[in-house]
Amino acid sequence: MDCPDCLERLYAYLDRELKPDEVTEVRAHLDDCGGCDDNFVIEQRFLARVRDCCTEDKAPAELRTRIVTQLRMDHDAPR
């Protein structure tokens, strides 16, 4: 794996969306490439900061109810 491939898969790696063999490839590249690992650390910290900043905000109850209702309707709709 080269740097462009690694960086292209970085967000999927952080979001745990890769297949096990892809995880192994990305992790191996990050272990061997300081530049890509630096990018990984920066993105990891960024996502942690976003997560920390957004945990206190909650959607208004009415909005949450509308979303849940719509999701249930979508789930129950014939396919």
Secondary structure, 3 states (H helix, E strand, C coil): CCHHHHHHHHHHHHCCCCCHHHHHHHHHHHHHCHHHHHHHHHHHHHHHHHHHHHCCCCCCHHHHHHHHHHHHHHHHCCC
